Amino acid sequence: MASWLRDQHAAAQAARWQAASVAQINNRAHSQARAAVERTIAMLKQWRGLSGGYRGPLARFPVTLRTVVALEKFRIYETSF
């Protein structure tokens, strides 16, 4: 009877460890995605037009944001000619 109980305990403990490792994997993936988004937002806030809050017409905000993103991509991926 004691060996059966020990086997059940070991199986339950293994299931808990597996569930914990799945949770850790999910948390790590979520953390990595969140960190990437936060870094991107921080980089965009360095631009003067977006740093202090956008004060222009809201209809023009998408154009301004696309322009800032395009300039940032050009800055990062610029190739020497």
C-alpha positions in Angstrom: 0.0 0.0 0.0 2.8 2.4 0.8 4.4 2.0 -2.7 1.1 2.7 -4.3 0.8 5.9 -2.3 4.4 6.9 -3.1 3.7 6.3 -6.9 0.6 8.5 -6.7 2.5 11.2 -4.9 5.3 11.1 -7.5 2.7 11.3 -10.4 0.9 14.2 -8.8 4.2 16.0 -8.2 5.3 15.4 -11.8 2.0 16.9 -13.0 2.5 20.0 -10.9 6.0 20.5 -12.2 4.8 20.1 -15.8 2.0 22.6 -15.2 4.4 25.0 -13.6 6.8 24.7 -16.5 4.0 25.4 -19.0 3.0 28.5 -17.0 6.6 29.6 -17.0 6.9 29.2 -20.7 3.7 31.2 -21.2 4.8 33.9 -18.8 8.2 34.2 -20.6 6.6 34.5 -24.0 4.2 37.1 -22.7 7.0 39.0 -21.1 9.1 39.0 -24.2 6.2 40.3 -26.4 5.4 43.0 -23.8 9.0 44.1 -23.5 9.3 44.5 -27.3 6.1 46.6 -27.4 7.3 48.8 -24.5 10.7 49.3 -26.2 9.0 50.3 -29.4 6.7 52.8 -27.6 9.7 54.2 -25.7 11.6 54.7 -29.0 8.7 56.4 -30.6 8.3 58.8 -27.6 11.8 60.1 -28.3 10.4 61.9 -31.3 9.4 65.4 -30.5 6.0 65.1 -32.2 5.0 62.2 -30.0 6.9 62.9 -26.8 4.7 65.6 -25.2 1.4 64.4 -26.4 0.1 65.0 -29.9 -1.5 68.5 -30.1 -2.5 68.5 -33.8 -5.8 67.6 -35.4 -6.7 64.0 -34.6 -7.5 63.4 -38.2 -3.8 63.9 -39.0 -2.4 61.8 -36.2 -2.3 58.5 -38.3 -0.3 60.4 -41.0 2.1 61.8 -38.4 2.6 58.4 -36.8 3.2 56.6 -40.1 5.8 59.3 -41.0 7.6 58.9 -37.6 7.6 55.1 -38.0 8.9 55.4 -41.6 11.7 57.8 -40.5 12.7 55.5 -37.6 12.8 52.5 -40.0 15.0 54.5 -42.4 17.3 55.5 -39.5 17.6 51.9 -38.3 17.9 50.1 -41.6 19.7 52.8 -43.6 22.4 51.3 -45.9 25.5 53.1 -47.0 25.6 54.0 -50.7 
